[in-house]
């Protein structure tokens, strides 16, 4: 049985993988902003977040950081490290950080 902390981190990594594909597909887009999915731990979340490719890369360059909609942070496994217009950047700590790093695709 997977522990709740590990399940939450795995869910967030799954959403980040979706965003990785979005970033790949829109890398050369002239639109400026792209819709990414919220990378929170809620399995039923369908929030869309508007970011530029550069904003996404600034978050994604660290395995322990994720994009989430305001109010979707989970204090038991992450802390808010940045607040932007329309989204938060959270940083995992403890076991959740280790799971996220271990599942990183980069």
Steps between C-alpha positions, in 0.01 A plus 500: 500500500633843404527756782290818458812718467640279226163484321473880503852539362439239230182682393689825470775338297236358265355849440852634448556238228191633323648849521831374363318383185313831477831687526654284228206554265482875553871578525502689171158656534463868424210536746713602798292325765395139518242320709658251737319272745509550874756262649328465837445171681123492431438218255180666374647849446432657161634853560683663209786741568629762253878525486769590255752236397766686700284499814443128462872431457586705810278271707580174321878533523468369858355154566350606834295793364150489352238740358169505682188712500458731798348300786620163363819490708529217753684627808579148623741436210586837341551869565417796276822656369355739242166662425433608144190644340284191447714230662728403787836327498531241775808315619478147636680404819572177684382172351294678231815675369683168483213334310477791255875491434496123457223519240645794306515457124782753458 
